[in-house]
Structures are given as C-alpha cells and as structure tokens.
Amino acid sequence: MYKIIFTESYVKRARKFIKKHPDLITQYEKTLKLLEVNPSHPSLRLHKLVGKISGFYSVSINMTHRIMIDFIIEDDEIIPISVGSHDEVY
C-alpha cells in the first residue's frame, strides 16, 4: 500500500477545490483511496505529464478534473501537488 503525504500547500488547494466543487467530494475521496491502494488502477488513468510540468504525474477524478502528484516509487509515497481542472492544475 502507498502512503499519501499531504503538504500544507496541497491542503490549501484541496480546500479551495472542494469549496468550489462540493459536488465532487465523493469522487475526490474515492480517487484518493484508490490511489493509496492501487495507483495503477485503470479508472485513475495515471500518466506522466509533459511540458512545463514534466516530472510529475496525474490521476483523474473525472473526465474534467485531476490531481497532479509527485510519485516517489522507492519509498511508496505519493505527494499530491495540486487539484483542479486540466486548465487549473499547475
């Protein structure tokens, strides 16, 4: 099982995201739980990002929203960086 490490900056972004999208709370929580158990689960659509955010990964909450993560495989740690739509996540 992987361990999700929540940074202070991510928690602030997540609170703002949930406040803006209260209808996505259940999907968001389900995504985090599944990420912790099996980051490779097909429904998460885990993929490496390119361009100015290369080096990070992304998992999908739904077709519009995602969580950008730093995926440290050696320590089985996942560090969420940002959450939002594909346009909002940086």
N, CA, C and O atoms as a GROMACS GRO file, in nm:
protein
  360
    1MET      N    1   0.085  -0.118   0.000
    1MET     CA    2   0.000   0.000   0.000
    1MET      C    3   0.089   0.125   0.000
    1MET      O    4   0.194   0.127   0.064
    2TYR      N    5   0.047   0.224  -0.071
    2TYR     CA    6   0.119   0.351  -0.079
    2TYR      C    7   0.075   0.445   0.031
    2TYR      O    8  -0.035   0.432   0.085
    3LYS      N    9   0.160   0.538   0.064
    3LYS     CA   10   0.128   0.638   0.165
    3LYS      C   11   0.115   0.773   0.096
    3LYS      O   12   0.205   0.815   0.023
    4ILE      N   13   0.003   0.841   0.119
    4ILE     CA   14  -0.017   0.974   0.062
    4ILE      C   15   0.030   1.076   0.165
    4ILE      O   16  -0.015   1.076   0.279
    5ILE      N   17   0.122   1.162   0.123
    5ILE     CA   18   0.177   1.266   0.209
    5ILE      C   19   0.114   1.399   0.168
    5ILE      O   20   0.136   1.446   0.056
    6PHE      N   21   0.035   1.458   0.255
    6PHE     CA   22  -0.033   1.584   0.226
    6PHE      C   23   0.050   1.701   0.276
    6PHE      O   24   0.074   1.714   0.396
    7THR      N   25   0.093   1.786   0.185
    7THR     CA   26   0.167   1.906   0.224
    7THR      C   27   0.067   2.016   0.260
    7THR      O   28  -0.051   2.009   0.225
    8GLU      N   29   0.114   2.115   0.331
    8GLU     CA   30   0.028   2.227   0.370
    8GLU      C   31  -0.026   2.300   0.246
    8GLU      O   32  -0.143   2.338   0.242
    9SER      N   33   0.060   2.319   0.147
    9SER     CA   34   0.015   2.390   0.026
    9SER      C   35  -0.091   2.310  -0.049
    9SER      O   36  -0.184   2.368  -0.106
   10TYR      N   37  -0.079   2.176  -0.051
   10TYR     CA   38  -0.181   2.095  -0.118
   10TYR      C   39  -0.313   2.102  -0.041
   10TYR      O   40  -0.419   2.113  -0.103
   11VAL      N   41  -0.307   2.096   0.090
   11VAL     CA   42  -0.430   2.100   0.170
   11VAL      C   43  -0.506   2.230   0.143
   11VAL      O   44  -0.629   2.229   0.134
   12LYS      N   45  -0.435   2.341   0.131
   12LYS     CA   46  -0.499   2.469   0.098
   12LYS      C   47  -0.567   2.462  -0.038
   12LYS      O   48  -0.681   2.505  -0.055
   13ARG      N   49  -0.496   2.406  -0.136
   13ARG     CA   50  -0.554   2.394  -0.271
   13ARG      C   51  -0.674   2.300  -0.271
   13ARG      O   52  -0.773   2.327  -0.339
   14ALA      N   53  -0.665   2.191  -0.196
   14ALA     CA   54  -0.775   2.094  -0.190
   14ALA      C   55  -0.899   2.157  -0.126
   14ALA      O   56  -1.011   2.135  -0.173
   15ARG      N   57  -0.879   2.234  -0.020
   15ARG     CA   58  -0.993   2.302   0.044
   15ARG      C   59  -1.062   2.396  -0.053
   15ARG      O   60  -1.185   2.402  -0.060
   16LYS      N   61  -0.980   2.471  -0.126
   16LYS     CA   62  -1.035   2.566  -0.224
   16LYS      C   63  -1.111   2.490  -0.335
   16LYS      O   64  -1.218   2.532  -0.378
   17PHE      N   65  -1.054   2.377  -0.378
   17PHE     CA   66  -1.117   2.294  -0.482
   17PHE      C   67  -1.252   2.241  -0.434
   17PHE      O   68  -1.351   2.250  -0.507
   18ILE      N   69  -1.256   2.187  -0.312
   18ILE     CA   70  -1.379   2.131  -0.257
   18ILE      C   71  -1.485   2.239  -0.237
   18ILE      O   72  -1.603   2.217  -0.261
   19LYS      N   73  -1.442   2.356  -0.193
   19LYS     CA   74  -1.536   2.468  -0.175
   19LYS      C   75  -1.597   2.508  -0.309
   19LYS      O   76  -1.716   2.540  -0.317
   20LYS      N   77  -1.516   2.505  -0.413
   20LYS     CA   78  -1.562   2.543  -0.547
   20LYS      C   79  -1.644   2.431  -0.613
   20LYS      O   80  -1.732   2.459  -0.694
   21HIS      N   81  -1.615   2.305  -0.577
   21HIS     CA   82  -1.681   2.189  -0.639
   21HIS      C   83  -1.734   2.092  -0.533
   21HIS      O   84  -1.687   1.978  -0.527
   22PRO      N   85  -1.829   2.134  -0.448
   22PRO     CA   86  -1.878   2.045  -0.342
   22PRO      C   87  -1.942   1.916  -0.396
   22PRO      O   88  -1.948   1.815  -0.326
   23ASP      N   89  -1.989   1.920  -0.520
   23ASP     CA   90  -2.050   1.803  -0.581
   23ASP      C   91  -1.947   1.693  -0.613
   23ASP      O   92  -1.986   1.580  -0.644
   24LEU      N   93  -1.818   1.724  -0.604
   24LEU     CA   94  -1.714   1.627  -0.638
   24LEU      C   95  -1.647   1.564  -0.515
   24LEU      O   96  -1.552   1.488  -0.529
   25ILE      N   97  -1.696   1.594  -0.395
   25ILE     CA   98  -1.632   1.544  -0.273
   25ILE      C   99  -1.623   1.391  -0.274
   25ILE      O  100  -1.516   1.336  -0.247
   26THR      N  101  -1.730   1.324  -0.306
   26THR     CA  102  -1.731   1.177  -0.305
   26THR      C  103  -1.632   1.122  -0.407
   26THR      O  104  -1.556   1.030  -0.376
   27GLN      N  105  -1.632   1.176  -0.528
   27GLN     CA  106  -1.539   1.130  -0.631
   27GLN      C  107  -1.394   1.159  -0.591
   27GLN      O  108  -1.306   1.076  -0.613
   28TYR      N  109  -1.370   1.275  -0.533
   28TYR     CA  110  -1.237   1.314  -0.489
   28TYR      C  111  -1.185   1.217  -0.383
   28TYR      O  112  -1.072   1.168  -0.393
   29GLU      N  113  -1.266   1.189  -0.283
   29GLU     CA  114  -1.226   1.097  -0.176
   29GLU      C  115  -1.203   0.956  -0.230
   29GLU      O  116  -1.108   0.889  -0.189
   30LYS      N  117  -1.288   0.912  -0.320
   30LYS     CA  118  -1.273   0.780  -0.381
   30LYS      C  119  -1.141   0.772  -0.459
   30LYS      O  120  -1.072   0.670  -0.455
   31THR      N  121  -1.108   0.879  -0.529
   31THR     CA  122  -0.983   0.884  -0.606
   31THR      C  123  -0.863   0.871  -0.514
   31THR      O  124  -0.771   0.795  -0.544
   32LEU      N  125  -0.863   0.942  -0.402
   32LEU     CA  126  -0.751   0.935  -0.308
   32LEU      C  127  -0.738   0.796  -0.247
   32LEU      O  128  -0.626   0.745  -0.233
   33LYS      N  129  -0.850   0.734  -0.210
   33LYS     CA  130  -0.846   0.600  -0.152
   33LYS      C  131  -0.792   0.498  -0.252
   33LYS      O  132  -0.710   0.413  -0.217
   34LEU      N  133  -0.838   0.507  -0.375
   34LEU     CA  134  -0.793   0.414  -0.479
   34LEU      C  135  -0.646   0.438  -0.511
   34LEU      O  136  -0.572   0.343  -0.535
   35LEU      N  137  -0.604   0.562  -0.511
   35LEU     CA  138  -0.464   0.596  -0.535
   35LEU      C  139  -0.374   0.533  -0.430
   35LEU      O  140  -0.264   0.486  -0.461
   36GLU      N  141  -0.418   0.533  -0.308
   36GLU     CA  142  -0.341   0.477  -0.197
   36GLU      C  143  -0.330   0.324  -0.209
   36GLU      O  144  -0.225   0.267  -0.176
   37VAL      N  145  -0.435   0.260  -0.255
   37VAL     CA  146  -0.438   0.114  -0.265
   37VAL      C  147  -0.371   0.066  -0.393
   37VAL      O  148  -0.292  -0.028  -0.391
   38ASN      N  149  -0.404   0.131  -0.506
   38ASN     CA  150  -0.353   0.085  -0.635
   38ASN      C  151  -0.342   0.202  -0.734
   38ASN      O  152  -0.436   0.228  -0.809
   39PRO      N  153  -0.228   0.271  -0.735
   39PRO     CA  154  -0.212   0.385  -0.825
   39PRO      C  155  -0.224   0.349  -0.973
   39PRO      O  156  -0.249   0.436  -1.057
   40SER      N  157  -0.208   0.223  -1.005
   40SER     CA  158  -0.216   0.180  -1.145
   40SER      C  159  -0.356   0.138  -1.186
   40SER      O  160  -0.376   0.089  -1.298
   41HIS      N  161  -0.454   0.155  -1.099
   41HIS     CA  162  -0.590   0.115  -1.133
   41HIS      C  163  -0.635   0.190  -1.259
   41HIS      O  164  -0.617   0.312  -1.268
   42PRO      N  165  -0.691   0.120  -1.356
   42PRO     CA  166  -0.728   0.183  -1.485
   42PRO      C  167  -0.819   0.306  -1.472
   42PRO      O  168  -0.807   0.399  -1.551
   43SER      N  169  -0.908   0.308  -1.374
   43SER     CA  170  -1.001   0.422  -1.364
   43SER      C  171  -0.930   0.551  -1.324
   43SER      O  172  -0.985   0.659  -1.344
   44LEU      N  173  -0.810   0.541  -1.266
   44LEU     CA  174  -0.736   0.662  -1.229
   44LEU      C  175  -0.666   0.726  -1.349
   44LEU      O  176  -0.636   0.846  -1.346
   45ARG      N  177  -0.642   0.649  -1.452
   45ARG     CA  178  -0.575   0.698  -1.573
   45ARG      C  179  -0.443   0.768  -1.537
   45ARG      O  180  -0.415   0.878  -1.584
   46LEU      N  181  -0.363   0.703  -1.453
   46LEU     CA  182  -0.232   0.755  -1.413
   46LEU      C  183  -0.144   0.773  -1.536
   46LEU      O  184  -0.128   0.681  -1.616
   47HIS      N  185  -0.089   0.893  -1.552
   47HIS     CA  186   0.002   0.916  -1.663
   47HIS      C  187   0.102   1.025  -1.627
   47HIS      O  188   0.076   1.112  -1.544
   48LYS      N  189   0.217   1.017  -1.693
   48LYS     CA  190   0.324   1.114  -1.673
   48LYS      C  191   0.288   1.242  -1.749
   48LYS      O  192   0.237   1.236  -1.861
   49LEU      N  193   0.316   1.356  -1.689
   49LEU     CA  194   0.287   1.485  -1.752
   49LEU      C  195   0.406   1.531  -1.835
   49LEU      O  196   0.519   1.489  -1.812
   50VAL      N  197   0.380   1.616  -1.931
   50VAL     CA  198   0.485   1.668  -2.020
   50VAL      C  199   0.484   1.820  -2.019
   50VAL      O  200   0.394   1.883  -1.961
   51GLY      N  201   0.582   1.878  -2.082
   51GLY     CA  202   0.590   2.023  -2.090
   51GLY      C  203   0.646   2.082  -1.962
   51GLY      O  204   0.735   2.025  -1.900
   52LYS      N  205   0.593   2.199  -1.924
   52LYS     CA  206   0.646   2.270  -1.807
   52LYS      C  207   0.622   2.196  -1.675
   52LYS      O  208   0.684   2.228  -1.574
   53ILE      N  209   0.532   2.099  -1.676
   53ILE     CA  210   0.506   2.021  -1.555
   53ILE      C  211   0.556   1.876  -1.570
   53ILE      O  212   0.508   1.787  -1.500
   54SER      N  213   0.651   1.855  -1.659
   54SER     CA  214   0.706   1.720  -1.675
   54SER      C  215   0.777   1.680  -1.546
   54SER      O  216   0.827   1.764  -1.473
   55GLY      N  217   0.780   1.552  -1.522
   55GLY     CA  218   0.838   1.501  -1.399
   55GLY      C  219   0.732   1.469  -1.296
   55GLY      O  220   0.759   1.398  -1.198
   56PHE      N  221   0.612   1.519  -1.317
   56PHE     CA  222   0.500   1.489  -1.228
   56PHE      C  223   0.405   1.394  -1.299
   56PHE      O  224   0.420   1.368  -1.418
   57TYR      N  225   0.308   1.343  -1.226
   57TYR     CA  226   0.207   1.253  -1.279
   57TYR      C  227   0.069   1.313  -1.254
   57TYR      O  228   0.055   1.410  -1.179
   58SER      N  229  -0.030   1.255  -1.316
   58SER     CA  230  -0.166   1.299  -1.298
   58SER      C  231  -0.257   1.179  -1.286
   58SER      O  232  -0.237   1.078  -1.354
   59VAL      N  233  -0.358   1.190  -1.199
   59VAL     CA  234  -0.465   1.091  -1.192
   59VAL      C  235  -0.597   1.166  -1.207
   59VAL      O  236  -0.610   1.282  -1.168
   60SER      N  237  -0.693   1.098  -1.263
   60SER     CA  238  -0.822   1.162  -1.291
   60SER      C  239  -0.921   1.143  -1.177
   60SER      O  240  -0.935   1.034  -1.122
   61ILE      N  241  -0.990   1.251  -1.143
   61ILE     CA  242  -1.105   1.245  -1.054
   61ILE      C  243  -1.227   1.210  -1.140
   61ILE      O  244  -1.307   1.124  -1.105
   62ASN      N  245  -1.237   1.279  -1.252
   62ASN     CA  246  -1.338   1.252  -1.355
   62ASN      C  247  -1.278   1.300  -1.488
   62ASN      O  248  -1.158   1.325  -1.494
   63MET      N  249  -1.356   1.312  -1.590
   63MET     CA  250  -1.300   1.350  -1.721
   63MET      C  251  -1.254   1.495  -1.726
   63MET      O  252  -1.178   1.531  -1.816
   64THR      N  253  -1.296   1.578  -1.634
   64THR     CA  254  -1.262   1.720  -1.634
   64THR      C  255  -1.157   1.756  -1.529
   64THR      O  256  -1.076   1.846  -1.552
   65HIS      N  257  -1.158   1.689  -1.415
   65HIS     CA  258  -1.074   1.727  -1.302
   65HIS      C  259  -0.971   1.619  -1.271
   65HIS      O  260  -0.995   1.499  -1.290
   66ARG      N  261  -0.855   1.666  -1.222
   66ARG     CA  262  -0.748   1.572  -1.193
   66ARG      C  263  -0.670   1.617  -1.069
   66ARG      O  264  -0.683   1.729  -1.021
   67ILE      N  265  -0.588   1.525  -1.021
   67ILE     CA  266  -0.495   1.554  -0.913
   67ILE      C  267  -0.355   1.535  -0.970
   67ILE      O  268  -0.323   1.428  -1.022
   68MET      N  269  -0.273   1.639  -0.960
   68MET     CA  270  -0.134   1.628  -1.004
   68MET      C  271  -0.054   1.578  -0.884
   68MET      O  272  -0.068   1.629  -0.773
   69ILE      N  273   0.031   1.479  -0.908
   69ILE     CA  274   0.104   1.418  -0.798
   69ILE      C  275   0.253   1.403  -0.829
   69ILE      O  276   0.294   1.399  -0.945
   70ASP      N  277   0.330   1.395  -0.724
   70ASP     CA  278   0.470   1.353  -0.733
   70ASP      C  279   0.469   1.211  -0.683
   70ASP      O  280   0.423   1.184  -0.571
   71PHE      N  281   0.517   1.120  -0.762
   71PHE     CA  282   0.506   0.978  -0.737
   71PHE      C  283   0.644   0.924  -0.706
   71PHE      O  284   0.725   0.907  -0.797
   72ILE      N  285   0.672   0.898  -0.579
   72ILE     CA  286   0.804   0.850  -0.538
   72ILE      C  287   0.793   0.700  -0.515
   72ILE      O  288   0.747   0.654  -0.410
   73ILE      N  289   0.837   0.624  -0.613
   73ILE     CA  290   0.817   0.480  -0.611
   73ILE      C  291   0.905   0.411  -0.507
   73ILE      O  292   0.860   0.315  -0.443
   74GLU      N  293   1.029   0.458  -0.488
   74GLU     CA  294   1.120   0.389  -0.396
   74GLU      C  295   1.064   0.382  -0.255
   74GLU      O  296   1.079   0.279  -0.188
   75ASP      N  297   1.002   0.488  -0.210
   75ASP     CA  298   0.951   0.494  -0.073
   75ASP      C  299   0.802   0.465  -0.065
   75ASP      O  300   0.742   0.478   0.042
   76ASP      N  301   0.741   0.426  -0.176
   76ASP     CA  302   0.597   0.402  -0.181
   76ASP      C  303   0.518   0.521  -0.130
   76ASP      O  304   0.418   0.506  -0.060
   77GLU      N  305   0.564   0.641  -0.167
   77GLU     CA  306   0.497   0.763  -0.125
   77GLU      C  307   0.439   0.837  -0.245
   77GLU      O  308   0.498   0.840  -0.353
   78ILE      N  309   0.324   0.895  -0.223
   78ILE     CA  310   0.258   0.977  -0.323
   78ILE      C  311   0.233   1.112  -0.259
   78ILE      O  312   0.173   1.121  -0.152
   79ILE      N  313   0.281   1.217  -0.325
   79ILE     CA  314   0.266   1.352  -0.271
   79ILE      C  315   0.178   1.433  -0.367
   79ILE      O  316   0.222   1.471  -0.475
   80PRO      N  317   0.053   1.459  -0.328
   80PRO     CA  318  -0.031   1.543  -0.413
   80PRO      C  319   0.027   1.684  -0.420
   80PRO      O  320   0.069   1.740  -0.319
   81ILE      N  321   0.027   1.741  -0.540
   81ILE     CA  322   0.081   1.874  -0.563
   81ILE      C  323  -0.032   1.975  -0.582
   81ILE      O  324  -0.029   2.084  -0.525
   82SER      N  325  -0.130   1.937  -0.664
   82SER     CA  326  -0.238   2.029  -0.698
   82SER      C  327  -0.361   1.950  -0.737
   82SER      O  328  -0.352   1.831  -0.767
   83VAL      N  329  -0.475   2.016  -0.736
   83VAL     CA  330  -0.601   1.954  -0.775
   83VAL      C  331  -0.684   2.059  -0.847
   83VAL      O  332  -0.688   2.175  -0.808
   84GLY      N  333  -0.752   2.015  -0.953
   84GLY     CA  334  -0.837   2.108  -1.028
   84GLY      C  335  -0.863   2.055  -1.168
   84GLY      O  336  -0.839   1.938  -1.197
   85SER      N  337  -0.913   2.143  -1.254
   85SER     CA  338  -0.935   2.105  -1.393
   85SER      C  339  -0.802   2.100  -1.465
   85SER      O  340  -0.700   2.144  -1.412
   86HIS      N  341  -0.801   2.047  -1.583
   86HIS     CA  342  -0.677   2.038  -1.660
   86HIS      C  343  -0.618   2.177  -1.685
   86HIS      O  344  -0.496   2.192  -1.698
   87ASP      N  345  -0.702   2.278  -1.693
   87ASP     CA  346  -0.655   2.414  -1.715
   87ASP      C  347  -0.604   2.479  -1.585
   87ASP      O  348  -0.515   2.564  -1.589
   88GLU      N  349  -0.660   2.439  -1.472
   88GLU     CA  350  -0.625   2.500  -1.345
   88GLU      C  351  -0.501   2.438  -1.281
   88GLU      O  352  -0.426   2.508  -1.212
   89VAL      N  353  -0.478   2.311  -1.302
   89VAL     CA  354  -0.369   2.241  -1.234
   89VAL      C  355  -0.236   2.285  -1.292
   89VAL      O  356  -0.215   2.279  -1.413
   90TYR      N  357  -0.145   2.328  -1.205
   90TYR     CA  358  -0.011   2.367  -1.248
   90TYR      C  359   0.092   2.309  -1.157
   90TYR      O  360   0.212   2.332  -1.178
   0.00000   0.00000   0.00000
